[in-house]
């Protein structure tokens, strides 16, 4: 279809030629390509959540962050309320980051006070048998052993025990399917519209979400001081032969990082939900009721379809850069 242009009735100037439009279009495309890795959306206000906006809508108050070249990431500064995200916000596998929702459901229905251990839970034969799986992360336990709710949450969140996730699901809801339904209801309550949980451990590639959605969850769980204390623990000694279990988050304790949860698998690549103090120092200034005083972030789908260890290393590298840049912005 041929379009004919007429001079402007107010100026009498002829519109730009088609060749001029093509040249300017090429220049614009080149600039967007060069800037693509650094474009950030920004939202202000206490309840702001991450979302993508066109580069033209970029705010002067935007968090200027070195976003990952692949996958997706979301960050919020809970002090200022500013937030941003990068990458296509489409659901991707999240691996063991799913265990954050497992813990959230447990603590929402069976809250623990600080210093409280909670009820004892008996290890069943299935959790014992799954302990010795060579294809997933587990904690070795034996049928008949009894651990407190808090100990099980530690085994869930620090070494990322898949068998412990399923044991908690059976204890809480009678079965993993029923528990998974509770996870999805909790996600809906938080407005996580692009999230689907299909198991308590996250090993299933059908458990998918976005970094924006997981950031909503991070804001909710980090208001719980018991959850915060657990994910901020480097290692803990559990009795009954379990021994000392270590946190898989190697960034913990560096540059004010106080959590939260790693995830890695071949389809998910590397994933990390993280929390760091805005000052880069200890967490003494964090509000126990609201979690305010933290910078929260989620990095997903780093080096997917490769070695899970390689993907997780990529997630750590990306997060280190995001944490440092976000803290600099928060201190300005």
C-alpha positions, 0 to 999 in steps of 0.5 A: 500500500502506497502512502502519500504525505502532504505538507503540514498545513501549519508550517508548510514543511514537508515531512521527512523522506522515507530514506531519512526515516530509515536512517533514523530508525537504524540509529535508534535500533543501534542505540537500543542494542548498545543499551539493552543490557542496562535498561531498567524500569522504575516504580516508586512508593512503598508497595512498588513491584518490579515490572518492565516498561519501554526505555522511553519511560525510564525514570530519573529515579531508576535503579541503574543496575548491571542487569544480566545479559540473559534470563531475567532479574528483579530488584527492589530497595525496600527503603525507597520503594524503587524497583526494576526488572530486566528480561522477558517476564515469562515463566521459567523453571525455578528449581529449588527457589521453589522451597521458599514458597514451601517454607512460606506455606509452612510458616504461614499455617504453623508460625514459629516465634523467635527461639521456638522449635515447634512440634516434632515431626517423625521421619517416614520410610519414604523420606529415608529412601529418598535420602539416598537418591543420586539425582537430587539434593537430599539430607540423609535421615532415617525412618523413626527419627524425630526432628522439630519443625525448625530443624526440618526448615533448616534442612529444607533451606540450607542444604536444600533437601528435596526429601525434606520438602516432600516430608514437610508437605506430607506432614502439613497437608497429608500429601504433596498434591494437597500441599502443592495446591496450598502453594498455588493458593498462596501464590495467588494471594500474593498476586503471583499471576505467572507462577505455577507450583507442581511440587514442594521441592522445585525439582520438577521443570513444570514448576515455573515463575518469573523474577517479578513474581518471586520478588513478591514472595521475597518481600513477604517471607523476609518479613518473618524473623524466623525465616530471615534467621534461618536463611541467614545462617551459614551452617547449623548442627543437627542431631541424630547423626545428621551432623552439620549442614551448610548453606548453599548460598556462598554469597551469604555474609559478604557485602551485607548479603543475608539470604535467601535461596539458591536453585539450579538444574539443567532446565532452570540453569542458575537461580538465586533469590537474595537479600542484602542490607542497604548499607552493605553491613549487618542486618541490625537496622532491618525492621522485624515487622516489615523487613524494611531496610533490605534490598531484595532481588531475584535472578532466574534462568542463568545459563540454562540447559548447561551444567547446573553448577555452571548456571549457579555460578553465573547467578552468583556472579550476576547477583554480586554485581547487582548487590554492589550497584544497588547498595551504591544507589541506596546510599546516594 
